[in-house]
Amino acid sequence: METAQDGAGVRFPPPLIYIIALVIGVYSGRALNLPHLGLSHAVRDIFTGGFLIAGVIVMFAGAGLLRSRKTNIIPFKPATCLVDTGIYGITRNPMYLGMALTYVALAILFDSLGALVLLPAVIAIMQTQVIAREEAYLERAFGRDYLAYKGRVRRWI
């Protein structure tokens, strides 16, 4: 099937959504004197490491697969093919899932309840402003193939 050439129309780089929210969460939590997470250093290090490793693996697995298939990673450029195997056979959005896991790791590292409280808002912004646009584009570009993929693979996990 021929691909649509218009792209997804994503207006803001997705990594910046996570970064800006993390910074706002950490600094507002400190400014408002919100409670800390209450984890010991050892427990915090374990959780930070676990979430960070998982996030990086998931993110790079998604990006690497897109690169190997020679399709665009940047969401405002047209896709050249539908990738639905590997990590994309488990989640339709591995890079965004990886970013969310990395966000959690950094929120724990910074001992920031404020950042964790903002995560649902970040996910909602990602859903409405990024993922919905990408899904609409992929439906235009790949039609029934994408709809079948959507039917068998969950959006996040």
BALO-964027 format. One record per residue (C-alpha): residue number from 0; residue in three letters; chain; x, y, z negated. Coordinates in pm, 1 decimal. Each point is the difference from the previous one (the first is absolute). Layout:
[NUM,"ALA","A",[X,Y,Z]]
...
This chain:
[0,"MET","A",[0.0,0.0,0.0]]
[1,"GLU","A",[126.4,347.9,78.8]]
[2,"THR","A",[79.0,219.5,-300.0]]
[3,"ALA","A",[-161.8,335.8,-70.0]]
[4,"GLN","A",[258.0,273.7,39.4]]
[5,"ASP","A",[-143.0,252.9,-243.9]]
[6,"GLY","A",[139.6,-139.3,-325.0]]
[7,"ALA","A",[-175.3,-15.8,-334.7]]
[8,"GLY","A",[-16.3,373.5,-66.7]]
[9,"VAL","A",[157.5,-29.7,-344.1]]
[10,"ARG","A",[71.7,357.0,-103.6]]
[11,"PHE","A",[245.1,-44.9,-286.1]]
[12,"PRO","A",[288.8,-246.5,-40.9]]
[13,"PRO","A",[-127.3,-274.3,-235.9]]
[14,"PRO","A",[321.3,-22.0,-209.1]]
[15,"LEU","A",[-41.7,367.6,-90.9]]
[16,"ILE","A",[-346.5,-68.3,-139.8]]
[17,"TYR","A",[152.4,-243.8,-247.7]]
[18,"ILE","A",[299.3,224.1,-77.5]]
[19,"ILE","A",[-206.7,314.4,-58.2]]
[20,"ALA","A",[-246.5,-185.1,-223.3]]
[21,"LEU","A",[285.1,-156.0,-198.5]]
[22,"VAL","A",[163.2,337.0,-58.6]]
[23,"ILE","A",[-332.3,159.6,-95.8]]
[24,"GLY","A",[-81.8,-289.7,-232.8]]
[25,"VAL","A",[336.7,0.4,-174.9]]
[26,"TYR","A",[18.1,376.4,-45.2]]
[27,"SER","A",[-365.6,50.9,-91.4]]
[28,"GLY","A",[23.1,-282.9,-250.9]]
[29,"ARG","A",[291.3,173.0,-164.6]]
[30,"ALA","A",[-158.8,345.8,21.7]]
[31,"LEU","A",[-325.5,-127.7,-150.1]]
[32,"ASN","A",[191.4,-205.4,-254.7]]
[33,"LEU","A",[-178.0,-321.6,101.4]]
[34,"PRO","A",[96.6,-313.5,-190.3]]
[35,"HIS","A",[279.0,-214.4,138.7]]
[36,"LEU","A",[-52.4,-358.4,106.1]]
[37,"GLY","A",[136.7,-129.4,-328.7]]
[38,"LEU","A",[222.7,-267.4,150.2]]
[39,"SER","A",[337.1,-88.0,-146.1]]
[40,"HIS","A",[299.7,71.8,223.6]]
[41,"ALA","A",[48.8,-370.6,69.9]]
[42,"VAL","A",[-363.6,-56.3,98.6]]
[43,"ARG","A",[-2.7,320.4,204.3]]
[44,"ASP","A",[314.8,-112.3,184.7]]
[45,"ILE","A",[-150.4,-341.9,76.7]]
[46,"PHE","A",[-325.2,147.6,133.0]]
[47,"THR","A",[182.2,270.9,193.6]]
[48,"GLY","A",[231.2,-254.9,160.2]]
[49,"GLY","A",[-278.9,-242.3,83.1]]
[50,"PHE","A",[-226.8,257.8,159.1]]
[51,"LEU","A",[290.1,166.4,180.0]]
[52,"ILE","A",[134.0,-325.2,145.8]]
[53,"ALA","A",[-349.3,-109.0,106.7]]
[54,"GLY","A",[-74.4,340.2,152.3]]
[55,"VAL","A",[322.5,20.3,196.0]]
[56,"ILE","A",[-31.8,-357.2,129.0]]
[57,"VAL","A",[-359.3,51.0,114.0]]
[58,"MET","A",[77.6,339.6,156.9]]
[59,"PHE","A",[306.2,-118.2,187.8]]
[60,"ALA","A",[-167.1,-323.2,109.8]]
[61,"GLY","A",[-274.3,206.6,163.7]]
[62,"ALA","A",[235.4,254.1,154.9]]
[63,"GLY","A",[240.1,-267.9,118.7]]
[64,"LEU","A",[-275.1,-195.4,170.2]]
[65,"LEU","A",[-126.1,310.6,180.3]]
[66,"ARG","A",[354.9,80.2,113.6]]
[67,"SER","A",[58.5,-356.5,120.2]]
[68,"ARG","A",[-318.7,22.7,208.0]]
[69,"LYS","A",[116.0,339.1,133.7]]
[70,"THR","A",[-311.0,186.7,-105.9]]
[71,"ASN","A",[-15.4,334.5,-176.1]]
[72,"ILE","A",[31.9,14.5,-375.6]]
[73,"ILE","A",[-98.1,367.3,-16.4]]
[74,"PRO","A",[-381.3,16.2,-32.9]]
[75,"PHE","A",[-49.7,298.6,228.4]]
[76,"LYS","A",[157.1,-174.9,300.3]]
[77,"PRO","A",[-180.4,-257.1,217.4]]
[78,"ALA","A",[40.0,-370.6,-77.5]]
[79,"THR","A",[135.4,-216.4,279.9]]
[80,"CYS","A",[-130.2,-328.6,-140.2]]
[81,"LEU","A",[-212.3,-141.9,-279.2]]
[82,"VAL","A",[213.3,-166.8,-266.8]]
[83,"ASP","A",[-202.9,-254.5,-196.9]]
[84,"THR","A",[253.5,-259.4,-113.7]]
[85,"GLY","A",[259.3,-17.1,-277.9]]
[86,"ILE","A",[-77.5,241.0,-281.7]]
[87,"TYR","A",[-279.2,142.0,220.8]]
[88,"GLY","A",[-172.0,-337.6,-32.1]]
[89,"ILE","A",[-30.1,66.7,-376.0]]
[90,"THR","A",[-74.3,373.4,-10.0]]
[91,"ARG","A",[-92.9,243.6,275.8]]
[92,"ASN","A",[196.2,277.8,-171.1]]
[93,"PRO","A",[325.1,-141.9,-138.3]]
[94,"MET","A",[189.8,326.8,16.9]]
[95,"TYR","A",[-270.1,187.5,-192.4]]
[96,"LEU","A",[-28.9,-286.6,-248.3]]
[97,"GLY","A",[379.2,9.8,-40.9]]
[98,"MET","A",[-14.0,374.8,-55.7]]
[99,"ALA","A",[-269.3,-48.0,-265.1]]
[100,"LEU","A",[209.4,-264.3,-179.7]]
[101,"THR","A",[304.3,228.6,16.7]]
[102,"TYR","A",[-213.6,285.5,-134.8]]
[103,"VAL","A",[-98.6,-218.1,-297.4]]
[104,"ALA","A",[367.3,-89.4,-56.2]]
[105,"LEU","A",[101.2,366.2,-5.5]]
[106,"ALA","A",[-292.5,99.2,-224.1]]
[107,"ILE","A",[112.4,-266.7,-247.6]]
[108,"LEU","A",[364.2,105.6,31.2]]
[109,"PHE","A",[-97.9,360.5,-79.1]]
[110,"ASP","A",[-226.7,-126.2,-282.6]]
[111,"SER","A",[-283.1,199.2,156.7]]
[112,"LEU","A",[-360.6,-71.4,-81.1]]
[113,"GLY","A",[-87.8,308.3,207.6]]
[114,"ALA","A",[146.7,-155.1,314.2]]
[115,"LEU","A",[-181.1,-330.1,-57.5]]
[116,"VAL","A",[-328.5,183.7,-56.0]]
[117,"LEU","A",[42.5,163.7,342.3]]
[118,"LEU","A",[55.7,-328.9,185.1]]
[119,"PRO","A",[-372.8,-66.4,68.7]]
[120,"ALA","A",[-24.3,347.4,156.1]]
[121,"VAL","A",[305.8,-75.4,214.3]]
[122,"ILE","A",[-158.6,-327.2,114.1]]
[123,"ALA","A",[-325.7,184.2,80.2]]
[124,"ILE","A",[189.0,260.8,203.4]]
[125,"MET","A",[187.3,-274.8,181.8]]
[126,"GLN","A",[-328.4,-180.7,73.7]]
[127,"THR","A",[-185.4,304.3,133.1]]
[128,"GLN","A",[272.3,210.5,159.1]]
[129,"VAL","A",[243.7,-260.4,131.2]]
[130,"ILE","A",[-133.8,-354.9,11.9]]
[131,"ALA","A",[-348.2,90.6,130.8]]
[132,"ARG","A",[158.4,200.6,283.6]]
[133,"GLU","A",[243.1,-280.6,79.4]]
[134,"GLU","A",[-275.6,-260.6,0.7]]
[135,"ALA","A",[-217.3,208.3,232.4]]
[136,"TYR","A",[296.3,44.3,233.5]]
[137,"LEU","A",[89.0,-370.3,-6.8]]
[138,"GLU","A",[-360.9,-88.7,82.5]]
[139,"ARG","A",[16.6,232.0,303.6]]
[140,"ALA","A",[339.4,-133.5,100.8]]
[141,"PHE","A",[-47.8,-373.4,-54.3]]
[142,"GLY","A",[-376.7,-50.3,-13.6]]
[143,"ARG","A",[-116.5,-352.3,-83.8]]
[144,"ASP","A",[350.8,-117.7,-86.4]]
[145,"TYR","A",[23.4,259.4,-277.3]]
[146,"LEU","A",[-355.2,-66.4,-121.1]]
[147,"ALA","A",[80.8,-370.9,-27.2]]
[148,"TYR","A",[318.7,84.7,-189.2]]
[149,"LYS","A",[-196.8,227.4,-236.0]]
[150,"GLY","A",[-240.3,-284.7,-62.3]]
[151,"ARG","A",[268.8,-242.7,-111.7]]
[152,"VAL","A",[255.3,220.1,-184.1]]
[153,"ARG","A",[-78.3,226.3,-294.3]]
[154,"ARG","A",[92.8,367.3,6.2]]
[155,"TRP","A",[223.8,-2.7,-308.2]]
[156,"ILE","A",[38.6,-350.5,-149.0]]
